[in-house]
């Protein structure tokens, strides 16, 4: 790797001179310089998805039909054509009128290609009509709409000119090298730059100038490369009769390559400031958790989550497997095709044998253990959790249904339970987790107790992301059960667990939350410190943690938020921080800036409404809540907030309408049902109130407010039948509760 090809130094020097001064100052030299010595790696890279991640639009890179082609979807007809050598699209602009936009860049190439169109303020927007680049025989070679036809309306939040299709904020850092957004919050404009247009050598290896200088002076060595340390893939070897290859070494950080090098882009994460992919993952990102709706309840991929969150759940990750054990780092392709790659660590004579496949001759490792899900209409992506279908969770059996479409859930469950290979198999830990995780969605008292025991069991080796996901559900439903588990996670070596503890602590009493925050506020991982800061913004802990103690943390948090001021969420954070520091003018400006960037950003709209209420601006609060209703009428949180506002206006009957919609919404929580039930009672609709609380208690059987209020209202309305049901439910969930003890004689025969 370190031997120089004769004559390449001249090329290196010439190409270095050609680099722009700005990027040379940062140590980036560009892929063209690397190619002078690394021809083989460059050739592989030029066939990769990384190379095609983004390219200038020209006759070589553009795959779509721009020969006066047109495509109609919903309210919009788009025309694709070439004029004076430029690729152009005529389509509806943000003003709802046809406009012509230049195609600046291609985005991807297989199985689809998108196009970046130039708009105002230095923005590039990903157009949502894409070219299906698959062969004609597979249904490709056509224009198609990426989302449903409703997004063709300029008023839609996901219309192509809006924030969610903006390249500068949403895509650029992972499609180009050394990306600098250069966002100006005052003008709301960009002057974005990069050193390489696509994902090139220095995206992974870091700035190459020192490496080149070492090469020029023949000072390269294994210990001194001048490049970012990527971490090493462990070698796996078979031994004796063991059907699985085992690692031959134990590196200090077996997941460094997967997390720090690949994970920065191949993950669903939030940014802490402007990304710098030369830094470790947890110093610049916060990984999204394994929660619905991003994942199914068993941890399978659902939304676009980009691999890392799945991989970190796997036994492969626990064993030390990393990305480059299977994938060539330059071409991106697997080192062997299809399931042949599996046989490099899993002996085919065992895992492809009839005993393992139950006699299914067409069984394929990938279809059972890496089921695919289709994104963007045509892009099939495989789950990297490498899970084993489990009879303990219905979602976990879904890979079986790809072949057994007509079979019932009970049939699938029985088939898995009687699978020949199951005898002597390892414990179904992931299946147990999935079962508890699913049960916790119902707020069931038994599920709370079972999950608490499962998490506390020191013999259960649960991946960090799964433990955190279950703990977060547990603390929401039973803070007392979760408190000790959360404190234990603050002591973990895992930044994922420590950050999970900081987030889960929000549901704990102030004294416990303050204790955890104080322990973690100087954590080595920026992702953890940022979580602590966000949790403390609105926490009632001022009497425990004085401002002087947490001011440095908030200063650091503000710096991160300011560096990502092109995101609406960052501006909401800045607004909340300004409000905490009694800078009312700045808080209002940050909320307004968030809504300028994305008028459909619901949490900004709701937080701004709450801020205006706090400032005594009832008219402004109502304006913002009405806008939120127009954006998300199906949101239970929005309906609930609007209903409470009407209660404050003493419009009780109208308030009850919105509180009912909140209670019936998909995102309803027990609080919505409780308040709706109380509102019905106060409107003298006692029977309805008791009925609503009874139904809500069936949906959330461990919520104390629902159970106790149901029992009280049943008693006060002399509804004996309901009183007995309520008392039994209360006693099952809270057998030592004082109210239950009072009611107990009334329900005994």
C-alpha positions in Angstrom: 0.0 0.0 0.0 2.9 2.3 0.8 5.0 1.7 -2.3 5.0 4.6 -4.7 4.7 4.0 -8.4 7.6 5.5 -10.2 6.7 8.8 -11.7 3.6 9.4 -9.5 5.3 12.1 -7.5 5.2 14.5 -10.4 1.5 13.8 -10.9 0.9 14.3 -7.2 2.6 17.7 -7.1 0.8 18.9 -10.2 -2.6 17.9 -8.8 -1.9 19.3 -5.4 -1.3 22.7 -7.0 -4.6 22.5 -8.8 -6.6 22.1 -5.5 -8.4 25.2 -4.2 -6.6 27.0 -1.4 -9.5 26.7 1.0 -9.6 23.0 0.9 -5.8 22.6 0.8 -5.7 24.6 4.0 -7.9 22.0 5.6 -5.6 19.2 4.4 -7.9 17.8 1.7 -6.2 17.0 -1.6 -9.0 15.3 -3.6 -9.6 11.9 -5.1 -7.6 12.8 -8.3 -4.5 13.0 -6.2 -5.1 9.7 -4.5 -5.6 8.1 -7.9 -2.0 8.8 -8.9 -0.8 6.1 -6.6 -3.9 4.0 -5.9 -5.1 3.1 -9.3 -6.7 -0.3 -8.4 -8.6 1.1 -5.5 -9.7 4.1 -7.7 -11.0 1.7 -10.4 -13.1 -0.2 -7.9 -14.4 3.1 -6.4 -15.5 4.3 -9.8 -17.9 1.4 -10.0 -19.4 2.1 -6.6 -22.5 3.7 -5.2 -20.1 6.1 -3.4 -18.7 7.3 -6.7 -22.2 7.8 -8.1 -23.6 9.4 -5.0 -23.5 12.8 -6.7 -22.0 13.9 -10.1 -22.3 16.9 -12.3 -25.2 16.5 -14.8 -23.8 15.6 -18.2 -24.3 13.1 -20.9 -22.1 10.6 -19.1 -23.8 10.8 -15.7 -27.5 11.4 -16.6 -29.5 8.1 -17.1 -33.0 9.6 -17.4 -34.9 10.4 -20.6 -34.5 14.1 -21.3 -35.6 13.9 -24.9 -38.7 16.1 -24.4 -40.2 13.5 -22.1 -43.1 14.4 -19.8 -44.5 12.8 -16.7 -47.8 13.6 -15.0 -48.7 12.8 -11.4 -51.5 14.5 -9.3 -51.7 18.2 -10.1 -48.3 18.3 -11.8 -46.9 17.6 -15.3 -43.2 17.8 -15.6 -41.2 18.1 -18.8 -37.6 16.9 -19.2 -35.5 18.4 -21.9 -32.0 19.6 -23.0 -31.2 23.2 -24.2 -27.8 24.6 -24.9 -26.2 21.5 -23.4 -28.0 21.9 -20.1 -30.4 19.4 -18.6 -33.7 21.1 -17.6 -37.0 20.3 -15.9 -40.1 22.3 -16.4 -42.4 21.8 -13.4 -44.4 23.5 -10.7 -42.4 25.8 -8.5 -43.1 26.8 -4.9 -45.5 29.5 -6.2 -47.7 26.9 -7.9 -46.8 28.0 -11.4 -44.7 26.2 -14.1 -41.1 27.2 -14.0 -37.9 25.8 -15.7 -35.1 24.6 -13.4 -31.6 23.5 -14.3 -30.4 20.1 -13.3 -27.2 20.7 -11.5 -26.3 17.2 -10.4 -27.3 13.6 -10.6 -28.0 11.8 -7.3 -27.3 8.1 -7.3 -27.7 5.7 -10.2 -29.0 2.3 -9.2 -31.8 1.2 -9.0 -33.0 4.8 -9.4 -31.5 8.2 -10.1 -32.7 11.5 -8.7 -31.8 15.0 -9.9 -30.8 18.1 -8.0 -32.4 21.3 -9.3 -31.1 24.8 -8.6 -33.4 27.1 -6.8 -33.0 30.4 -4.9 -30.7 31.1 -1.9 -27.9 28.7 -3.0 -30.2 25.8 -2.6 -30.2 22.5 -4.5 -33.5 20.6 -4.2 -33.9 16.8 -4.8 -36.7 16.6 -7.4 -39.3 13.9 -6.4 -39.8 12.5 -9.9 -37.0 10.0 -10.3 -35.7 7.8 -13.1 -36.1 4.1 -12.6 -32.8 2.9 -13.9 -33.5 -0.8 -13.7 -33.7 -2.8 -17.0 -36.9 -2.5 -19.0 -37.7 -6.2 -18.3 -37.7 -5.5 -14.5 -40.1 -2.6 -14.9 -37.5 0.1 -15.2 -36.5 2.8 -17.8 -39.3 5.1 -16.8 -40.0 8.3 -14.8 -42.0 7.7 -11.6 -43.2 9.7 -8.6 -41.3 8.9 -5.4 -44.2 9.7 -3.1 -48.0 9.7 -3.4 -49.6 12.2 -5.6 -50.6 14.5 -2.7 -47.0 15.8 -2.6 -47.4 17.4 -6.0 -49.4 20.2 -4.3 -47.1 23.1 -3.5 -48.9 23.5 -0.1 -47.9 20.0 0.9 -45.1 19.8 3.6 -43.1 17.4 1.4 -43.4 19.4 -1.8 -40.1 19.2 -3.7 -39.1 22.8 -3.1 -39.4 22.5 0.7 -37.0 21.8 3.6 -37.4 18.0 3.5 -36.1 17.8 -0.1 -33.2 20.3 0.5 -29.8 18.9 -0.5 -27.8 21.4 1.6 -29.4 20.5 4.9 -30.7 17.0 4.4 -28.4 15.2 2.0 -25.2 16.9 1.3 -22.9 15.9 4.1 -23.2 12.2 3.1 -23.1 12.6 -0.6 -20.0 14.8 -1.0 -16.6 15.0 0.6 -15.5 17.7 3.1 -18.9 19.3 2.9 -19.3 22.8 4.4 -22.9 24.2 4.3 -22.0 27.9 4.9 -25.6 28.7 6.0 -26.5 32.3 6.8 -29.4 32.3 9.2 -30.1 36.0 8.6 -30.7 35.7 4.9 -31.7 32.0 5.1 -29.3 31.2 2.3 -26.5 28.8 1.6 -23.0 29.0 0.0 -22.2 25.3 0.2 -18.8 24.0 -0.7 -17.0 20.6 -0.9 -13.6 19.3 -1.9 -15.0 16.3 -4.0 -18.5 16.3 -5.4 -19.1 12.7 -4.4 -18.2 10.3 -1.6 -14.5 10.1 -2.3 -11.3 8.7 -0.6 -11.1 11.4 2.1 -14.7 10.9 3.2 -13.5 7.7 4.9 -9.7 8.1 5.2 -9.8 11.8 6.3 -7.7 14.6 4.9 -4.9 13.3 2.7 -2.3 16.1 2.6 -0.1 14.7 5.4 -0.3 11.2 3.8 0.9 12.7 0.5 3.7 14.7 2.1 4.9 11.5 3.9 4.8 9.7 0.5 6.8 12.4 -1.2 9.5 12.1 1.5 9.3 8.2 1.6 8.3 8.3 5.3 5.2 6.3 5.2 4.9 3.3 7.5 2.3 1.1 9.1 2.4 3.2 12.2 2.5 6.6 10.4 0.1 6.8 7.5 -1.0 10.4 7.9 -4.6 9.3 7.5 -7.5 8.7 9.9 -7.4 5.3 11.7 -10.3 3.4 10.4 -10.2 0.4 12.7 -9.5 -3.1 11.5 -11.7 -6.0 10.5 -11.0 -9.1 12.6 -10.0 -12.3 10.8 -12.4 -15.2 11.4 -11.4 -18.8 11.1 -13.0 -22.2 11.4 -11.6 -24.5 14.1 -12.3 -28.2 14.6 -16.0 -29.2 14.2 -17.3 -25.7 15.1 -19.8 -24.8 12.3 -19.2 -21.1 12.8 -15.9 -19.2 12.2 -14.6 -17.5 15.3 -12.5 -14.3 15.7 -8.8 -14.8 16.0 -8.1 -11.6 17.9 -9.9 -9.1 20.1 -9.3 -5.5 19.0 -9.8 -2.8 21.6 -12.7 -1.3 19.6 -14.2 -4.0 17.3 -17.0 -1.7 16.2 -14.9 1.4 15.4 -14.9 0.9 11.7 -18.7 0.2 11.5 -19.6 3.0 13.8 -17.0 5.8 13.3 -16.2 5.3 9.6 -19.3 3.9 7.9 -21.9 4.7 10.6 -21.7 8.5 10.2 -23.6 8.2 6.9 -25.1 4.7 7.1 -27.4 5.5 10.0 -30.5 7.4 11.0 -29.0 10.1 13.3 -29.2 13.7 14.4 -26.2 16.0 13.9 -24.4 17.8 16.6 -23.2 20.8 14.7 -21.9 20.5 11.2 -20.7 16.9 10.6 -17.0 16.2 10.5 -16.7 12.6 9.4 -13.1 12.4 10.6 -14.4 12.4 14.2 -15.8 9.5 16.2 -19.5 8.9 15.8 -20.6 9.8 19.3 -18.7 13.1 19.1 -20.8 14.4 16.3 -24.1 12.4 16.1 -26.9 11.0 18.1 -28.1 7.7 16.8 -31.9 7.2 16.6 -33.3 4.5 18.9 -34.9 1.2 17.9 -38.4 2.6 18.4 -41.7 2.7 16.5 -42.3 3.9 13.8 -38.7 3.8 12.6 -38.5 0.1 13.4 -41.1 -2.7 13.9 -41.6 -3.8 17.5 -39.1 -6.7 17.0 -36.4 -4.4 15.8 -36.8 -5.0 12.1 -36.3 -2.0 9.7 -39.5 -0.1 8.9 -38.6 3.5 7.9 -35.4 4.5 6.2 -32.9 3.8 9.0 -29.7 3.1 7.0 -28.1 0.0 8.5 -26.2 1.0 11.6 -29.1 0.8 14.0 -29.9 -2.6 12.7 -26.4 -3.9 12.7 -25.7 -2.9 16.3 -28.6 -5.1 17.3 -27.0 -8.2 15.8 -25.1 -11.1 17.1 -22.6 -10.3 14.3 -21.8 -7.0 15.9 -21.4 -8.6 19.3 -19.0 -11.2 17.8 -16.8 -8.5 16.3 -17.9 -8.7 12.7 -17.7 -5.4 10.9 -18.7 -3.9 7.5 -15.5 -4.9 5.6 -15.7 -8.5 6.6 -18.5 -8.8 4.0 -18.1 -5.7 1.8 -15.2 -4.5 -0.2 -14.5 -1.0 1.1 -13.8 0.5 -2.3 -16.4 -1.1 -4.6 -19.0 -1.4 -1.8 -20.0 -4.8 -3.2 -20.1 -7.9 -1.1 -16.9 -9.9 -1.5 -18.9 -12.9 -2.7 -22.3 -12.9 -4.4 -25.5 -13.6 -2.5 -25.5 -16.1 0.3 -22.1 -17.3 -0.7 -20.7 -14.6 1.6 -22.5 -16.2 4.5 -20.6 -19.4 4.0 -17.3 -17.7 4.8 -18.3 -17.8 8.5 -21.2 -20.3 8.5 -20.3 -23.8 7.2 -22.6 -24.5 4.3 -22.7 -28.3 5.1 -24.4 -27.3 8.3 -26.4 -24.2 7.6 -27.5 -25.1 4.1 -28.3 -28.7 5.1 -31.9 -30.0 5.2 -31.8 -30.0 9.0 -31.4 -26.3 9.0 -33.7 -25.4 6.1 -36.3 -27.9 7.1 -36.1 -29.5 3.7 -36.8 -26.3 1.8 -34.5 -26.6 -1.2 -35.0 -23.0 -2.3 -34.3 -21.6 1.2 -31.9 -18.7 1.1 -29.9 -17.3 4.1 -30.7 -13.7 3.0 -34.4 -14.1 2.7 -34.8 -15.6 6.1 -32.2 -13.7 8.1 -31.8 -10.5 6.1 -35.4 -9.8 4.8 -35.6 -7.0 2.3 -37.9 -4.0 2.5 -38.6 -1.7 -0.5 -37.9 2.0 -0.2 -38.3 4.8 -2.8 -40.6 2.6 -4.8 -37.9 0.3 -6.3 -35.0 0.1 -3.9 -34.9 -3.2 -2.0 -32.7 -2.9 1.1 -31.9 -5.8 3.4 -32.1 -5.8 7.2 -28.7 -6.0 8.8 -30.0 -7.3 12.1 -29.4 -10.9 10.9 -32.2 -12.0 13.1 -33.7 -15.4 13.7 -37.5 -15.6 13.1 -39.1 -16.0 16.5 -42.5 -17.4 17.5 -42.7 -14.9 20.3 -43.4 -11.9 18.1 -45.7 -11.6 15.1 -43.5 -9.1 13.3 -40.5 -11.5 13.8 -42.3 -14.1 11.7 -42.9 -11.8 8.7 -39.9 -13.1 6.7 -41.7 -16.5 6.6 -44.7 -14.8 5.0 -42.6 -13.8 2.0 -43.1 -17.4 0.9 -46.0 -18.6 3.1 -48.3 -15.7 2.2 -51.5 -17.7 2.8 -50.6 -19.0 6.2 -52.1 -17.7 9.5 -50.1 -16.3 12.4 -50.8 -19.5 14.5 -49.6 -21.7 11.6 -46.3 -19.7 11.4 -45.9 -19.8 15.1 -46.3 -23.6 15.3 -44.0 -24.1 12.3 -41.2 -22.1 14.0 -41.7 -23.8 17.3 -41.3 -27.2 15.6 -38.4 -26.3 13.3 -35.9 -29.2 13.5 -32.9 -27.0 14.1 -34.5 -25.5 17.2 -33.5 -28.4 19.4 -30.4 -27.4 21.3 -30.5 -23.9 19.8 -29.4 -20.9 21.9 -31.9 -19.0 24.0 -34.3 -16.8 22.0 -33.1 -13.6 23.7 -34.1 -11.3 20.9 -37.5 -13.0 20.6 -38.0 -12.4 24.3 -37.1 -8.8 24.0 -39.4 -8.4 21.0 -42.3 -10.0 23.0 -41.8 -7.6 25.9 -41.3 -4.6 23.7 -44.6 -5.4 21.9 -46.4 -6.0 25.2 -45.2 -2.7 26.6 -47.0 -0.8 23.9 -50.2 -1.9 25.7 -49.2 -0.5 29.1 -49.9 -3.9 30.6 -49.0 -4.4 34.3 -47.6 -7.9 33.7 -45.5 -6.6 30.8 -44.1 -3.9 33.1 -43.0 -6.5 35.7 -41.7 -8.9 33.1 -39.7 -6.3 31.3 -38.2 -5.0 34.6 -37.0 -8.5 35.5 -35.7 -9.1 32.0 -33.7 -5.9 32.0 -32.3 -6.5 35.5 -31.2 -10.1 34.6 -27.4 -9.9 34.5 -27.3 -13.1 32.5 -29.1 -11.6 29.5 -26.6 -10.2 27.0 -28.8 -7.6 25.3 -27.5 -5.2 22.7 -27.4 -1.7 23.9 -30.0 -0.3 21.5 -32.5 -2.9 22.6 -31.9 -2.4 26.3 -32.3 1.3 25.9 -35.6 1.0 23.9 -37.2 -1.2 26.5 -36.0 0.9 29.4 -37.5 4.0 27.8 -40.9 2.3 27.6 -40.5 1.1 31.2 -39.7 4.5 32.7 -42.7 6.1 30.9 -45.1 3.6 32.5 -43.4 2.8 35.8 -40.6 5.2 36.8 -40.0 3.4 40.1 -39.3 0.1 38.3 -36.9 1.8 35.9 -34.9 4.2 38.2 -32.3 1.7 39.3 -31.8 0.4 35.7 -31.3 3.9 34.5 -28.7 4.6 37.1 -26.9 1.4 36.2 -26.7 2.6 32.6 -25.1 5.8 33.6 -22.1 3.6 34.6 -21.9 1.8 31.3 -19.0 1.9 28.9 -21.5 2.3 26.1 -22.3 5.9 25.0 -25.6 4.5 23.7 -26.6 3.3 27.1 -25.4 6.5 28.9 -27.3 8.7 26.4 -30.3 6.5 26.8 -30.1 7.0 30.6 -30.0 10.8 30.1 -33.1 10.7 27.9 -35.0 8.2 30.1 -34.3 10.3 33.2 -36.7 12.9 31.9 -39.5 10.7 33.2 -38.0 10.4 36.7 -38.7 12.7 39.7 -36.6 15.9 39.7 -34.2 14.7 42.4 -33.3 11.6 40.5 -33.2 13.4 37.2 -30.8 16.0 38.7 -28.6 13.2 40.1 -28.3 11.6 36.7 -27.7 14.9 34.9 -25.0 15.9 37.3 -23.2 12.5 36.8 -23.4 12.7 33.0 -23.0 16.4 32.2 -19.2 16.1 31.7 -19.4 12.8 29.9 -16.7 12.1 27.3 -19.2 11.6 24.5 -20.7 14.8 23.0 -23.9 12.8 22.2 -24.4 12.2 25.9 -23.7 15.8 27.0 -26.1 17.1 24.4 -28.8 14.8 25.6 -28.3 16.0 29.2 -28.5 19.6 28.0 -31.7 19.0 26.1 -33.3 17.2 29.0 -32.4 20.0 31.4 -33.9 22.8 29.3 -37.4 22.4 30.7 -36.6 20.2 33.8 -37.8 21.5 37.2 -34.4 21.0 38.8 -33.2 24.6 39.3 -33.4 24.3 43.0 -31.1 21.3 42.9 -28.7 22.2 40.0 -27.8 25.9 40.1 -27.4 27.7 36.9 -23.7 28.2 37.5 -23.3 24.4 37.5 -25.0 23.8 34.2 -24.1 27.1 32.3 -21.0 25.6 30.7 -23.0 22.7 29.4 -25.7 25.0 27.9 -22.9 27.1 26.3 -21.6 24.0 24.6 -25.1 23.0 23.6 -25.8 26.4 22.1 -22.6 26.1 20.0 -23.7 22.8 18.5 -27.2 24.2 17.8 -25.8 27.4 16.1 -23.6 25.2 13.9 -26.7 23.4 12.6 -28.9 26.5 12.4 -30.2 25.4 9.0 -32.3 22.8 10.8 -35.6 23.8 12.4 -35.0 21.6 15.4 -31.8 23.4 16.2 -33.7 26.7 16.3 -36.3 25.3 18.6 -33.5 24.3 20.9 -32.0 27.8 20.7 -35.4 29.3 21.5 -35.8 27.1 24.5 -32.4 28.0 25.7 -33.0 31.7 25.2 -36.3 31.4 27.1 -34.5 29.7 30.0 -32.1 32.6 30.1 -35.0 35.1 29.9 -34.0 36.4 26.5 -37.6 36.6 25.3 -36.9 38.6 22.1 -34.3 36.0 21.0 -36.6 33.1 21.9 -39.4 34.5 19.7 -36.9 35.1 16.8 -35.6 31.5 17.0 -39.1 30.0 16.9 -40.0 32.2 14.0 -36.8 31.2 12.2 -37.6 27.5 12.7 -41.0 28.0 11.1 -39.5 30.0 8.3 -37.2 27.0 7.5 -40.0 24.5 7.7 -43.6 25.8 8.2 -44.8 22.2 8.7 -42.4 21.4 11.6 -45.0 20.5 14.1 -42.9 20.4 17.3 -41.7 24.0 16.5 -45.3 25.1 16.0 -46.5 23.5 19.2 -43.5 24.8 21.2 -44.1 28.3 19.8 -47.8 28.2 20.8 -46.8 27.1 24.3 -44.3 30.0 24.5 -46.9 32.5 23.4 -49.3 31.2 26.0 -46.7 31.6 28.6 -46.1 35.2 27.5 -49.8 35.9 27.8 -50.4 36.1 24.1 -53.6 34.1 23.8 -54.3 35.3 20.3 -50.9 34.2 19.1 -51.2 30.9 20.7 -54.5 30.2 19.0 -53.1 31.3 15.6 -50.2 28.8 16.0 -52.4 25.9 17.2 -54.8 26.5 14.3 -51.9 26.3 11.9 -50.8 23.1 13.6 -54.3 21.7 13.2 -54.2 22.6 9.5 -50.9 20.8 9.1 -51.7 17.7 11.2 -55.4 17.2 11.9 -54.8 13.6 12.8 -52.2 14.4 15.5 -53.5 13.6 18.9 -51.0 15.9 20.5 -52.3 18.8 18.4 -55.9 18.1 19.1 -55.2 17.8 22.8 -53.4 21.1 22.9 -56.2 22.8 21.0 -58.8 21.3 23.3 -57.0 22.6 26.4 -56.8 26.0 24.8 -60.6 26.0 24.4 -61.0 24.9 28.0 -59.1 28.0 29.0 -61.4 30.0 26.9 -64.3 28.3 28.7 -65.6 26.8 25.4 -66.2 23.5 27.1 -68.4 21.8 24.6 -66.2 22.6 21.6 -63.1 21.6 23.7 -64.6 18.1 24.3 -64.8 17.6 20.6 -61.1 18.1 20.2 -60.2 16.2 23.3 -62.2 13.2 21.9 -60.2 13.4 18.7 -57.0 13.4 20.7 -58.1 10.3 22.6 -59.1 8.5 19.4 -55.8 9.4 17.6 -53.2 6.8 16.7 -50.6 8.7 18.8 -52.9 8.9 21.8 -51.5 8.5 25.3 -53.3 7.8 28.6 -53.2 11.5 29.5 -55.4 12.3 26.5 -58.0 9.8 27.6 -57.9 10.9 31.3 -58.5 14.6 30.4 -61.3 13.7 28.0 -63.0 11.6 30.6 -62.8 14.4 33.2 -64.1 16.9 30.7 -67.2 14.7 30.0 -67.8 14.4 33.7 -67.7 18.1 34.2 -70.1 18.5 31.3 -72.5 16.3 33.3 -72.1 13.4 30.8 -71.3 11.0 33.6 -72.2 7.7 31.9 -70.0 8.7 28.8 -67.2 9.6 31.1 -67.2 6.2 32.9 -67.5 4.4 29.5 -64.5 6.3 28.1 -62.4 5.7 31.1 -63.3 2.0 31.0 -62.3 1.7 27.4 -59.1 3.6 28.0 -58.2 1.4 31.0 -58.6 -1.6 28.7 -56.1 0.0 26.2 -53.7 1.2 29.0 -54.3 -1.3 31.8 -51.4 -0.1 34.0 -52.2 3.7 34.1 -53.1 4.7 37.6 -54.9 7.9 36.8 -57.2 6.1 34.4 -57.9 3.2 36.8 -58.5 5.3 39.9 -60.6 7.9 38.2 -62.7 5.2 36.5 -63.3 3.6 39.9 -64.2 7.0 41.5 -66.6 8.0 38.8 -68.2 4.6 38.8 -68.7 4.9 42.5 -70.0 8.5 42.4 -72.5 7.6 39.6 -73.6 4.5 41.5 -72.7 2.3 38.5 -72.2 -1.0 40.5 -71.2 -3.1 37.5 -68.6 -0.7 36.3 -67.3 -0.2 39.9 -66.6 -3.9 40.3 -64.7 -4.0 36.9 -62.8 -0.8 37.8 -61.9 -2.1 41.3 -60.7 -5.5 39.9 -58.5 -3.8 37.3 -57.1 -1.4 39.9 -56.4 -4.3 42.2 -54.6 -6.3 39.5 -52.3 -3.4 38.6 -51.9 -1.9 42.1 -52.8 -4.5 44.8 -51.4 -2.4 47.6 -53.1 0.9 46.6 -55.1 2.6 49.3 -58.1 3.3 47.1 -58.2 -0.3 46.1 -58.2 -1.4 49.7 -61.2 0.9 50.3 -63.1 -0.5 47.4 -62.1 -4.1 48.1 -65.0 -4.8 50.5 -67.5 -3.6 47.9 -66.5 -6.1 45.3 -66.1 -9.2 47.5 -69.0 -11.7 47.4 
